[in-house]
Amino acid sequence: LLTDFPNDCLSINPLEVSIIGKLDLQTEITETQREVEGFFQAALAQVEITRLGETESITAQGKLNGELKNNKLVLQGDLATRDRPLASLEAKFPIRLKSDPWKIDVLNDSATEGKFQLDGQIEDFLDFFNLRSNWLQGRCISHFSWTNTLNNPLVDGSLELTDGYYENYLTAAQLTDLHIQIEAKTNILHLKSLTAKDRKQTGTVFADGQLQLNLEQKFPFHVHFAFQDFLFMDLGFASAKANSTIDVTGNLNGALAEGEVHVIHSDLTIPENLTKSPPNLEVVYLNAQKPIPMPPPLAEKSYPLRLNLVIDTPQPVSISGRGLQSEWKGDFVLKGTHLDPRPVGNLELLNGEFSFSGRFFKLTRGSLAFTAEGHLIPHLDLSGATEQQGISIIVNLQGPLNNPQLTFQSVPQLPLSAIISHLLFGQDISEINGLQALQLATAVTNIAGQSPDMLESTRKSLGIDRLSIVSEPNSEGGETISIQVGKYVAKGVLVSISQSAENSAPNISIEVDIGKGFFFQAETDQMQEQGKFGIKWNRNY
């Protein structure tokens, strides 16, 4: 006899659902000629269920009674929440309980019967079960009865879920406006219909299928899914909509999902700010006691859902971010399992350009490879070229899509600092001043991945093409420090404004790339109240 036992143990996942209250349990077991008989009575009282993120608790109370006699377990129970009945169960299961050692034998060929009813919010019932990374809610009305044997049960009943919502925390899959209808006849569970919308309420999914209640065949099933404009992926850096037909066939041992997915819209974004891994700090304990060895964690066995999905992209896939604007096309096959998907295939570059400090590189080559090495993040490999003052500069962006590495080359061959000097200032490294040299060093360090470039971050946040600190002559023959802001109003046409602390009015300049290393420059000098025009020509050997 156990009374007023705290039932916190029912909080299968206390980080998501907290269940507090009292549990009363009474049980008696007897043994005669190696046959075990007995009974138990369990009652929940003063139960409060609180879900993560909610302030109001749900009250619940219920009981479950069982009697084991003549190799038959008779169960009777009910559960009420929100001050109204939620679920009830009456069942007889053929089992044999033995001792020395304790063993339970399920008599699959013996008679069984029972009935189950549920009327209310299904999440109130599922709070007492471990759904792992899944969440399901909605209004559910269900009644089922069964007879015959466990090997070949005969069932009758139905289930309807309305105003439903489903989410998988691992894959970020979400279904809204979920409506499910299930009918049970003889030994078949029929999924008459499943309809839902995606998270953004623009795509739809429909499904139907059936499950055969045959224990010897491990309950074989088949479900057909049809997706229309459905948001399959929405991970922040990647989103995809598709039309698709997928068939899932399997049994208790596993299943196979196969079909075709036609991507109608896809955007992949390279993050502007990449998170750095925290350092691995070695902890040294002073006067440490010998630790107690921890038992190894229990291996979790997941249901094997194998994948064989052919994915094509009839519409171009957009990849952008960190200066890249591009469109791609291709197809691939998704293998592996739902927990370890392994895409195989390639996307090839259609067109695009890459911007670095206001300079535009026309992309000349590009591929996005899925290598099936256990990584969902594809490998990016692209190259672009531009010409600055007679120098051909080539940029390469290679590596995982969420962290590609940027490198530069030039013809004639120049060091990285000289290449970046031409891109940032339109000048050879020998022509820049001290402040520009400092900015150049910062940019080179940033490209090498050693520290952030504050000016470059500010430039991107302001949406401009040039932000630099320059020195200009003042009226006393010295120099004054100015901030220069520039924006390309057309390809090769840069309009800049520079403002110093000594002048009340800014200076305005226009620079036009007229090709072959020639630049036309026009600027105003508010201090001298005059304008300047000039032609500049650069040639590197």
Buried (B, 14 or more C-beta within 10 A) or exposed (E): EEEEEEBEEBBBEEEBBBBBBBBBBEEEEEEEEEBBBBBBBBBBBEBEBBBEEEEEBBEBBBBBBBBBEEBBBBBBBBBBBEEEBBBBBBBBBBBBBEEEEEEEEEBEEBEBBBBBBBBBBBBBBBBBEEBEEEBBBBEBBBBBBBBBBBBBBBBBBBBBBEEBBBBBEEBEBBBBBBBBBBBBEEBEBBBBEBBBBBBBEEBBBEBBBBBBBBBEEEBBBBBBBBBBBBBBBBEEEBBBBBBBEBEBBBBEEEBEBBBEBBBBBBBBBBEEEEEEEEEEEEEEEEEEEEEEEEEEEEEEEEEEBBBEBBBBBEBBBBBBBBBBBBBBBBBBBBBBBBEEBBBBBBBEBBEBBBBBBBBBBEBEEBBBBBEBEEEBBBBBBBBBBBBBBBBEBBBBBEBEBBEBEBEBBBEEEBEBEBBBBBBBBBBBBEEBBEBBEEBBEBBBEBBEEEEEBEBBBEBBEEEBBBBBBBBBEEEEEEBBEBBBBBBBEEEEEBBBBBBBEEBEEBBBBBBBBEEEBBBBBEBBBBBEEEEEEEEEEBEBE
